[in-house]
Amino acid sequence: MTEYLKHQEIIDKCERLNNNYEVDPVFFDNIIDELLDSEMDTQTVILNGFKRLLSEVDHEIGRMEDYAGMKASCFKGCAFCCYFPIIITKMEAKMMLKEIEQFPAERKEKIYQHWNSYFDEHAVKLDTALNMELQADDTKLNYKRLDLPCPMLDPETKTCMAYEIRPIPCRTYLNYANPKVCAENHMPDEPFSYEFLYEYYMGALNEIMQALYENGEELFVDYPSDVWSYDYLPAWIKRRSEVEIDTF
């Protein structure tokens, strides 16, 4: 029988991490250096950087879990986190959409077809959700109460349709207690967020973009303004269906 961590045990382990563990930025720096020293074309450098830095966040979480002796109880098909508001920059949205454009045809078309029905099916909830203040104290709970799924959630399998490029908020919210705490609460106390890793990821991604920009490379994002433009993931995807990616 699996033994899950109790609430106080999670607090104690997180306190140990806060007091004794230091993130080593060299892992992120190495990715920057390797990509900027490569012979790859600009778009490939950007998209590789985007994917590798996302993966590095996963690796860093793994190192922290090993240090603290923690193992997430999250499981495929849970989808609890897929009903939270996911807020990303316009730059990240464009990178996600560029990556999806390069998916195999069948996979890509399944996503596009899902979006066509998604925005019709959830029109009322989306109108409410996308008009919520991004940073208001009660936004996360009110958004969750809408029971509005992420546009990347496959309604049949309850899995992410673009798992390898899922945004940072999707990677950094993990449960180490009994999974039922997620099933029974909108905002359970037990799950832990590694959202502080966002600054390492975004800082490294910005370094790559700045170096390319200053070198006069042609970018498919409007740098640096896209770095400072935030919105909900469904809002960016909805906008994609109205105008071309390069101009939304």
C-alpha positions as CSV (number, residue, x, y, z in Angstrom):
1,M,0.0,0.0,0.0
2,T,1.4,3.4,-1.0
3,E,2.2,5.7,1.9
4,Y,1.6,9.4,1.1
5,L,3.1,12.3,2.9
6,K,0.9,14.1,5.5
7,H,0.4,17.8,5.4
8,Q,3.0,18.6,8.2
9,E,5.5,16.2,6.6
10,I,5.3,18.2,3.3
11,I,5.7,21.5,5.2
12,D,8.8,20.1,7.0
13,K,10.4,18.9,3.8
14,C,9.7,22.1,2.0
15,E,11.2,24.0,5.0
16,R,14.3,21.9,4.6
17,L,14.5,22.7,1.0
18,N,14.1,26.4,1.7
19,N,16.8,26.5,4.3
20,N,19.4,24.2,2.8
21,Y,19.0,23.7,-0.9
22,E,20.3,26.1,-3.6
23,V,19.4,26.0,-7.2
24,D,22.5,25.8,-9.3
25,P,22.0,28.2,-12.3
26,V,24.8,26.5,-14.2
27,F,22.4,23.9,-15.6
28,F,20.4,26.8,-17.3
29,D,23.5,28.7,-18.2
30,N,24.9,25.6,-20.0
31,I,21.8,25.4,-22.3
32,I,22.2,29.1,-23.2
33,D,25.9,28.7,-24.1
34,E,25.4,25.5,-26.1
35,L,22.6,27.0,-28.2
36,L,24.2,30.4,-28.8
37,D,27.5,28.7,-29.8
38,S,25.7,26.3,-32.2
39,E,25.3,26.5,-36.0
40,M,21.6,26.1,-35.9
41,D,19.3,28.6,-37.6
42,T,17.6,31.2,-35.4
43,Q,14.1,29.6,-35.2
44,T,15.7,26.3,-34.3
45,V,17.8,27.9,-31.5
46,I,14.7,29.6,-30.1
47,L,12.5,26.5,-30.1
48,N,15.2,24.2,-28.8
49,G,15.9,26.7,-26.1
50,F,12.2,26.8,-25.2
51,K,11.9,23.1,-25.0
52,R,15.2,22.4,-23.2
53,L,14.7,25.1,-20.6
54,L,11.2,23.7,-19.9
55,S,12.7,20.2,-19.4
56,E,15.4,21.6,-17.2
57,V,12.7,22.8,-14.8
58,D,11.5,19.2,-14.6
59,H,15.1,18.1,-13.9
60,E,15.6,20.7,-11.2
61,I,12.4,19.6,-9.5
62,G,13.7,16.0,-9.7
63,R,16.9,17.0,-8.0
64,M,15.0,18.8,-5.2
65,E,12.8,15.9,-4.7
66,D,15.8,13.6,-4.4
67,Y,17.3,15.9,-1.9
68,A,14.2,16.1,0.3
69,G,13.1,12.5,-0.2
70,M,9.8,13.3,-1.9
71,K,7.9,11.6,-4.6
72,A,4.9,13.2,-6.3
73,S,1.6,11.3,-6.1
74,C,0.4,12.8,-9.4
75,F,-0.7,10.3,-11.9
76,K,-1.6,10.3,-15.6
77,G,-5.2,11.2,-16.2
78,C,-5.7,13.1,-13.0
79,A,-6.1,16.5,-14.7
80,F,-6.7,18.4,-11.5
81,C,-4.2,21.1,-12.4
82,C,-5.7,21.4,-15.9
83,Y,-8.6,23.5,-14.5
84,F,-6.4,26.2,-13.0
85,P,-5.8,29.5,-14.8
86,I,-2.5,29.2,-16.9
87,I,-1.0,32.6,-17.5
88,I,1.9,32.9,-19.9
89,T,3.6,35.6,-22.0
90,K,2.9,36.3,-25.6
91,M,6.4,35.1,-26.4
92,E,5.7,31.7,-24.8
93,A,2.4,31.4,-26.5
94,K,4.0,32.0,-29.9
95,M,6.7,29.4,-29.2
96,M,4.0,26.9,-28.1
97,L,2.1,27.5,-31.3
98,K,5.2,27.3,-33.5
99,E,6.0,23.9,-31.9
100,I,2.5,22.6,-32.4
101,E,2.8,23.6,-36.1
102,Q,5.7,21.2,-36.3
103,F,3.9,18.2,-34.7
104,P,3.1,15.3,-37.0
105,A,0.0,16.0,-39.2
106,E,-2.4,13.7,-37.4
107,R,-1.5,15.0,-33.9
108,K,-1.6,18.6,-35.0
109,E,-5.0,18.3,-36.7
110,K,-6.5,16.6,-33.7
111,I,-5.4,19.6,-31.6
112,Y,-6.8,22.1,-34.1
113,Q,-10.1,20.2,-34.4
114,H,-10.4,20.1,-30.6
115,W,-9.9,23.9,-30.4
116,N,-12.7,24.4,-32.9
117,S,-15.2,22.6,-30.6
118,Y,-13.6,23.8,-27.4
119,F,-14.3,27.5,-27.9
120,D,-17.9,26.8,-28.9
121,E,-18.6,24.4,-26.1
122,H,-17.1,26.6,-23.4
123,A,-18.0,30.0,-24.7
124,V,-20.0,31.2,-21.6
125,K,-17.4,30.0,-19.1
126,L,-14.6,31.5,-21.2
127,D,-16.3,34.8,-21.4
128,T,-16.3,34.9,-17.6
129,A,-12.8,33.4,-17.1
130,L,-10.9,35.6,-19.7
131,N,-12.4,38.8,-18.1
132,M,-11.0,38.0,-14.7
133,E,-8.1,40.1,-13.4
134,L,-4.8,38.2,-14.0
135,Q,-3.3,39.0,-10.6
136,A,-6.3,39.4,-8.3
137,D,-6.2,37.5,-5.0
138,D,-9.3,35.5,-5.7
139,T,-8.8,34.8,-9.4
140,K,-7.3,31.3,-9.0
141,L,-10.1,30.0,-6.9
142,N,-12.9,31.7,-8.9
143,Y,-11.3,30.4,-12.1
144,K,-11.1,26.9,-10.7
145,R,-14.7,27.0,-9.6
146,L,-15.8,27.5,-13.2
147,D,-14.7,24.0,-14.0
148,L,-13.2,25.2,-17.3
149,P,-10.6,22.8,-18.7
150,C,-7.4,23.9,-20.4
151,P,-7.7,24.0,-24.2
152,M,-4.8,21.5,-24.3
153,L,-6.6,18.9,-22.2
154,D,-7.8,15.9,-24.2
155,P,-11.5,15.5,-23.1
156,E,-11.4,11.7,-23.7
157,T,-8.0,10.7,-22.2
158,K,-7.7,13.5,-19.6
159,T,-4.1,14.0,-20.7
160,C,-2.3,17.0,-22.2
161,M,-2.2,17.1,-25.9
162,A,1.1,19.0,-25.9
163,Y,2.6,17.5,-22.8
164,E,6.3,18.1,-23.7
165,I,5.8,21.9,-24.1
166,R,3.3,22.4,-21.3
167,P,3.9,25.8,-19.6
168,I,5.8,26.3,-16.3
169,P,2.6,26.5,-14.1
170,C,1.7,23.0,-15.3
171,R,5.1,21.6,-14.3
172,T,5.6,23.3,-11.0
173,Y,2.4,22.4,-9.1
174,L,2.8,18.9,-7.6
175,N,1.0,16.9,-4.9
176,Y,2.9,14.7,-2.5
177,A,-0.2,13.7,-0.3
178,N,-3.0,11.3,-1.1
179,P,-4.4,12.2,-4.5
180,K,-7.9,12.4,-3.0
181,V,-7.0,15.9,-1.5
182,C,-7.1,17.2,-5.1
183,A,-10.2,15.2,-6.0
184,E,-12.1,16.6,-3.0
185,N,-11.0,20.3,-2.9
186,H,-10.7,23.2,-5.3
187,M,-7.6,24.5,-3.5
188,P,-6.1,21.8,-1.3
189,D,-3.5,22.8,1.3
190,E,-1.2,19.9,0.6
191,P,0.2,20.4,-3.0
192,F,3.5,22.3,-3.3
193,S,4.4,24.8,-6.0
194,Y,7.9,25.3,-7.4
195,E,6.9,28.4,-9.2
196,F,10.0,30.2,-8.0
197,L,11.8,28.2,-10.8
198,Y,10.1,30.4,-13.3
199,E,12.7,33.1,-12.9
200,Y,15.5,30.7,-13.9
201,Y,13.6,29.5,-16.9
202,M,12.4,32.9,-18.1
203,G,15.7,34.5,-17.3
204,A,17.6,32.0,-19.4
205,L,15.0,32.2,-22.2
206,N,15.3,36.0,-22.2
207,E,19.1,35.8,-22.4
208,I,18.8,33.7,-25.6
209,M,16.3,36.0,-27.1
210,Q,18.2,39.2,-26.2
211,A,21.5,37.8,-27.7
212,L,19.7,36.9,-31.0
213,Y,17.9,40.3,-31.0
214,E,21.1,42.3,-30.4
215,N,22.8,40.2,-33.1
216,G,20.2,41.4,-35.6
217,E,18.6,38.0,-36.1
218,E,15.1,37.8,-37.6
219,L,12.8,36.7,-34.8
220,F,9.2,35.3,-35.0
221,V,8.3,37.2,-31.8
222,D,8.2,40.9,-31.2
223,Y,11.1,41.2,-28.8
224,P,11.2,42.5,-26.1
225,S,7.5,43.6,-25.9
226,D,6.2,40.0,-26.1
227,V,8.1,39.2,-23.0
228,W,6.0,41.6,-21.0
229,S,2.6,40.8,-22.4
230,Y,0.7,38.3,-20.3
231,D,-2.7,36.6,-20.7
232,Y,-4.5,33.4,-20.1
233,L,-3.5,30.5,-22.3
234,P,-7.0,30.1,-23.7
235,A,-7.0,33.8,-24.7
236,W,-3.8,33.4,-26.7
237,I,-5.1,30.3,-28.4
238,K,-8.4,31.9,-29.2
239,R,-6.6,34.8,-30.7
240,R,-4.6,32.5,-32.9
241,S,-7.8,31.3,-34.6
242,E,-8.7,35.0,-35.4
243,V,-5.3,36.2,-36.8
244,E,-2.0,34.9,-37.8
245,I,0.6,33.9,-35.1
246,D,3.0,36.6,-36.2
247,T,0.6,39.4,-35.7
248,F,-1.6,38.4,-32.7
